Amino acid sequence: MKSSSPSLGAAIRDWWSDSREHRSVLATSYFFVTEVLGFLRDSTPARERQRYGDMDYDWEHGVNTMSAAVGWRGRLLGVFHSPYQPTEPELFREMMDALNADYSQFTFIDLGSGKGRTLLMASEYPFRRIVGVELLPDLNSLAQKNISTFKSDAQRCFALESICLDAREYEFPDEPLLVYLFNPLLESGLEQVVENLELSLRKCPREALVLYLNPLLESVIAASPLFKKTAGTHQFSLYSAVP
Ligand SMILES: C[S@@+](CC[C@H](N)C(=O)[O-])C[C@H]1O[C@@H](n2cnc3c(N)ncnc32)[C@H](O)[C@@H]1O
């Protein structure tokens, strides 16, 4: 299992080739500079203070899942992968209500789980188990710490784990799945994950749901012959595997 931090060079190379699939060299260079300037703007003390704005969940549960307090290297890697930003608790509850499923049948898998807030929030539902997959070792270590310090009278699932791995390399378990995505991947990465999921479902047919928050690359899932959109709002989409 991968546990060393990915290199910045590799992250930039991946980002560049993903961008070049859709844009010219000039447009890609322009976006590159824009991303770096955005990172520098985000590094000012005022912006850092802003990121402490979502501390309520952490105070209540004795954890550190806020988007602040991520080191500069983690944030810079985030520019070229996907920056860590936790799901809002209210929105998470809304998505869980929309599932309209027997939670206990499903293994909840968050691809790109960061500091693990969704894993903790999911544990207040009776999932059979909960798995987080996170690329950056520092965020994954924090997620593991959060799992051990989490306090909630409403906790219903206690089989939680966070693993450090590139989601593109994750092998799905042969169990009914609820795959959660909050924009962890570039387009080519998401295509790879959907392909892995299709292979896994063909090998071992079973129920599978994909819950996608802020679905910027929804067309990748919509293009899969195995999935049909079954619910959604302007903030999220739910896809179900066609039996
Ligand atoms: C927008 S955050 C979502 C965090 C969490 N899922 C949540 O909703 O609270 C995206 C996360 O994906 C992670 N990530 C980016 N590329 C990844 C990859 N290839 N494999 C696994 N995680 C990745 C980032 O480090 C970041 O923590």
The ligand as an ORCA input file, in Angstrom:
! r2SCAN-3c Opt
* xyz 0 1
  C     -12.564     18.083     -2.133
  S     -11.622     17.037     -1.049
  C     -12.917     15.991     -0.409
  C     -12.662     15.474      1.010
  C     -13.717     14.524      1.565
  N     -14.093     13.520      0.588
  C     -14.958     15.250      2.004
  O     -15.917     15.277      1.208
  O     -15.011     15.769      3.122
  C     -10.758     15.987     -2.223
  C      -9.701     15.078     -1.623
  O      -9.246     14.182     -2.640
  C      -7.865     13.912     -2.407
  N      -7.284     13.363     -3.651
  C      -6.879     14.037     -4.761
  N      -6.428     13.180     -5.706
  C      -6.561     11.928     -5.182
  C      -6.263     10.618     -5.658
  N      -5.760     10.411     -6.890
  N      -6.506      9.560     -4.858
  C      -7.036      9.735     -3.605
  N      -7.309     10.960     -3.099
  C      -7.098     12.037     -3.873
  C      -7.316     15.270     -1.996
  O      -6.066     15.150     -1.334
  C      -8.460     15.771     -1.085
  O      -8.253     15.360      0.241
*
